[in-house]
Amino acid sequence: MKSLHRPDLYGWSTFNPARNIDFNGVAWIRPGGNVLIDPVALSNHDWNHLQSLGGVLWIVLTNSEHIRYAKEIADQTYAKIAAPVGERDSFPIHCDRWLADGDQVVPGLEVLELQGSKTPGELALLLEETTLITGDLVRARKAGSLTILPDEKLLNRQAAVASVKRLAALPNIEAVLVGDGWPVFRDGGLRLQELLDTL
């Protein structure tokens, strides 16, 4: 796994040729048990790295289309899985916890529920007020700028734009780690405002 902008954060990716972007997983390494977010498949090297860092306690899925490699990791590590309460009745794999707006997965990791994306109640996660981790709605097709899903993929564009406005209003965002595309490691709040200005 690759070191990110904080010493307790790691990321790893798989390239998706159809969309010509990386799909990303994030690992938060913490004393109370590590958290993975939208994990993609792990290479043998990444498995060994994760185990050396203490394994995994929780896997958080931002939406049902980001299940990716979560079940396989949970089966091998006994990690618990958390997912959006908005998809509780239709989620395709077993979950141990359903997350709603304002919940804390673990101390320091706050849940923000988004509306209007391609799945109901998609989650974004706010890590210690400065790092925003997004699933599908907010993404980055080129380095240094953010975008959103195309209109034809959205359940409700007006609600999706309102969700982006809410994210852009967060006061202390330094980094935006996207599930799909390029992460933004500096001036994340500014990049979110620039995105909002295009909508």
N, C-alpha and C positions, 0 to 999 in steps of 0.2 A: 504494500500500500504506500501511497505517496504522502509525504508530509504536506499539510496545508498551511494556512496563515497563522494558526495557533499550534503550540506544541502538543496539545491534547486532541487534535483533529487530524484524521487521515482520510484519503479518498482513493478510490480505484474505479476503473471504467471499462466498458466494452464498447467497441465501435459499431454503430448501426449503419450499414451501407445504404439501406433504403432511404434513410433520412439524412445521411451524411453528417451525423453528429455522434458524440459520445453519450452513452447512458452512464450515469454516475451513481455510485454508492458512497455514503459518508459514515465514518466511524468516530464516535466521541468516546475517548478513553477517560474514564473517571473512576475514582476510588470506590464508589458504591456499586459498580457494575457497568460495563460498557454498553453503549447504545449504537445500533446500526440503523441507518435510515435508507430506505429504498435500495437494499443491497442487490447489486448485480452479481454474477458468478465470480467466485474467487479462484484465482490460480493456486497451484500448490504453494508457491512462494507467499501469496497473500494469506492463505490459510495458516501457514506456519507463523507469519508475522502477527496475525490476529491472536493466535493462541499464546504467543510470547507476551502479548499485551494484556492477557487476562481473559480472553474469550469474549463472550457476549451474554448479556442479561436480557436486554430488550431489543426487539426489531420493530421499528415504527414504519408503517406503510402509509404514504400520503394519499393513496387512492388505489382502487382495485386494478388499475392498469400498470401499477408499479410493484406488483407482487414479485416479479423477477425471480430471484433465487432464494427468497425468504423461507419458503417451506423446507428446502433442502438444508439451509443453514440451521433452522430451528430443529429439524430432525436429528442433526448431528451434535448440536450443542445444548439442547433442551432450553433454548432461549424462548421467552414469551413474545407473542406477537400482538401489537396494538395497531388499530386501523380506525378510519373515520366512522363515527356513529351514523352519519348520513347514509352509509352503505350497509348498515348492520343486517338488513333483511336479505341482501343479495350477495354479500361478500363471498368469493369463491373458495376461500380456505378458512380453516379454524382460526379464530382470534381469541386471545385471553382478555382483551380489554378494548373498549370502544371509547374513542376520544372525541370530545366536543370542545367548542371554543372556550378558551380560558383555562382548560385543564393543564396540569403539569404532568408530563410523562414521568420525569424524575425532577428533583429540584434543579432549577436553572434552565429547563427545557419546556417552554410554553407553547401551547397549541393555539393556532389561529385558523379558524374555519373560513374557507373561501367559498363563494357562491358563483354560479354561472359557468364554471369550467365544464369539462366533458363528463365528469362524474359528480354526484351530489355530495356537497360538504367536503370537498377536497381539503387536505390539510397543508398548511405551511407551519414551520417550526421556528421559534425564536430562541436562540441559544444565548443566554446571559445578556440579553438586550442588544447585542452588537452583531450577531451573525444570523442571517435569515436563510433558512433552508427550504427550498420550494420543490414541488412535485412536477405537475404538468402545466399549470396555467402560465407561470412565469418561467421562461426559458431563455437560452442565448444561442442564436445560430452563428454569431460571429463574436470574436473576442472583444471585450470592452463595452458591449451594449446588450441590453435586455429586450425581449419581445414577449408576446403572448401567443397562445394558440390561435390558428386562423379561425375566422368567424364561423366557418362551416363545422368546426369541431366543438364550438361552445354551445352549452345548453341555453345560455341567456347572456348576450353580449353586455347589456346594461349592467347586470349583476356582476359580471366578470370585471368590467371597468371599475365598478365601485369597490371590488375587492382589491384591485391594484392600487386604487386611491388610498385605501386603508393601509396597505403595506408601505406606500410612499410617505405616509404621514408618520411612520415610526421614527422616533427622533435620533436614534444612535446607531443606525445600521452602517457597519463598516464593510461587511462582506455579504455577498449573496451567492450561496451554493445551490446551483440549479440541478434538478434531476436529469435534465436533457440539455446538453451543450456545454458552453464554456463558463466556468465559475468567474465571479467578480470578486477580487480580493481587497480592493481599495475603493473608497468613495461609493459604497453600495447604495447609500441613501440618495446620492446624486443620480446614479444610474436609474434608480426606480422613478425618480421625478422626471428624468428625461423620457423614460418609457411612458409614463402617464401623459406627458405632453404630446405624445404621438397618437393617443387613443381618442 
